[in-house]
Amino acid sequence: MLYTVTRIDEDLDFGCEERQENEPVKAVVTIKGDDGEETVVKMADAVLYERKIDSGTVVFIDEEGLLQKL
């Protein structure tokens, strides 16, 4: 299924602890499917930049559960 990225926010939910130094900065990505359903995916922010994924980008979810640009 194809999705359109509708929103990207910094992941600020670290539970009871702060983000560990060696843990990558993550983003919360809201995507909307062809069927109109919204889904939220967490990904490393650096991977989003590397794959040039931004709001409005059409993506799919790969076998590892990560977003890939179409």
Backbone hydrogen bonds in HBPLUS format (Angstrom, degrees):
<---DONOR---> <-ACCEPTOR-->    atom                        ^
c    i                          cat <-CA-CA->   ^        H-A-AA   ^      H-
h    n   atom  resd res      DA  || num        DHA   H-A  angle D-A-AA Bond
n    s   type  num  typ     dist DA aas  dist angle  dist       angle   num
A0003-TYR N   A0059-VAL O   2.85 MM  56  5.26 159.6  1.89 156.0 158.7     1
A0059-VAL N   A0003-TYR O   2.79 MM  56  5.26 158.8  1.84 146.8 154.2     2
A0004-THR N   A0032-LYS O   2.90 MM  28  5.27 152.6  1.98 136.9 144.0     3
A0032-LYS N   A0004-THR O   2.88 MM  28  5.27 156.3  1.94 140.3 147.3     4
A0005-VAL N   A0057-THR O   2.94 MM  52  5.47 163.6  1.97 154.1 158.6     5
A0056-GLY N   A0005-VAL O   2.73 MM  51  5.15 171.9  1.74 143.1 146.1     6
A0006-THR N   A0030-THR O   2.84 MM  24  5.67 163.9  1.87 152.0 157.3     7
A0007-ARG N   A0030-THR O   3.37 MM  23  5.09 150.8  2.47 139.4 136.7     8
A0030-THR N   A0007-ARG O   2.85 MM  23  5.09 166.1  1.87 148.2 152.9     9
A0009-ASP N   A0028-VAL O   2.93 MM  19  5.11 163.4  1.96 143.4 148.9    10
A0028-VAL N   A0009-ASP O   2.65 MM  19  5.11 163.1  1.67 153.1 159.3    11
A0011-ASP N   A0026-LYS O   3.01 MM  15  5.44 169.7  2.02 136.7 133.3    12
A0023-GLU N   A0020-GLN O   3.10 MM   3  5.24 156.3  2.15 107.8 115.2    13
A0045-ASP N   A0025-VAL O   2.79 MM  20  5.75 166.8  1.81 143.7 148.4    14
A0027-ALA N   A0043-MET O   2.70 MM  16  5.47 159.9  1.74 163.8 169.9    15
A0043-MET N   A0027-ALA O   3.04 MM  16  5.47 156.9  2.10 150.0 157.4    16
A0029-VAL N   A0041-VAL O   2.74 MM  12  5.15 173.8  1.74 163.8 163.4    17
A0041-VAL N   A0029-VAL O   2.83 MM  12  5.15 161.5  1.87 148.4 154.4    18
A0031-ILE N   A0039-THR O   2.83 MM   8  5.34 169.3  1.84 162.9 166.6    19
A0039-THR N   A0031-ILE O   2.83 MM   8  5.34 156.8  1.89 154.0 161.3    20
A0033-GLY N   A0037-GLU O   2.87 MM   4  5.42 167.0  1.88 159.1 159.2    21
A0036-GLY N   A0033-GLY O   2.90 MM   3  5.24 165.1  1.92 115.0 118.9    22
A0047-VAL N   A0044-ALA O   3.04 MM   3  5.37 128.1  2.32 104.7 117.7    23
A0048-LEU N   A0044-ALA O   3.29 MM   4  6.75 151.7  2.38 149.3 157.0    24
A0049-TYR N   A0045-ASP O   3.14 MM   4  6.54 158.1  2.19 152.2 157.5    25
A0050-GLU N   A0046-ALA O   2.88 MM   4  6.07 161.3  1.91 146.7 152.6    26
A0051-ARG N   A0047-VAL O   2.88 MM   4  6.02 153.7  1.95 148.3 154.4    27
A0053-ILE N   A0048-LEU O   2.92 MM   5  5.10 169.3  1.93 150.3 152.6    28
A0052-LYS N   A0049-TYR O   3.06 MM   3  4.87 154.8  2.13  99.7 107.2    29
A0057-THR N   A0054-ASP O   3.05 MM   3  5.60 160.9  2.08 141.3 142.1    30
A0070-LEU N   A0058-VAL O   2.98 MM  12  5.83 166.7  2.00 152.5 148.2    31
A0060-PHE N   A0068-GLN O   2.97 MM   8  5.46 146.3  2.08 146.7 157.5    32
A0068-GLN N   A0060-PHE O   2.88 MM   8  5.46 152.4  1.96 160.3 168.7    33
A0062-ASP N   A0066-LEU O   2.82 MM   4  5.50 166.6  1.84 163.7 161.9    34
A0065-GLY N   A0062-ASP O   2.94 MM   3  5.33 163.2  1.97 116.7 120.9    35
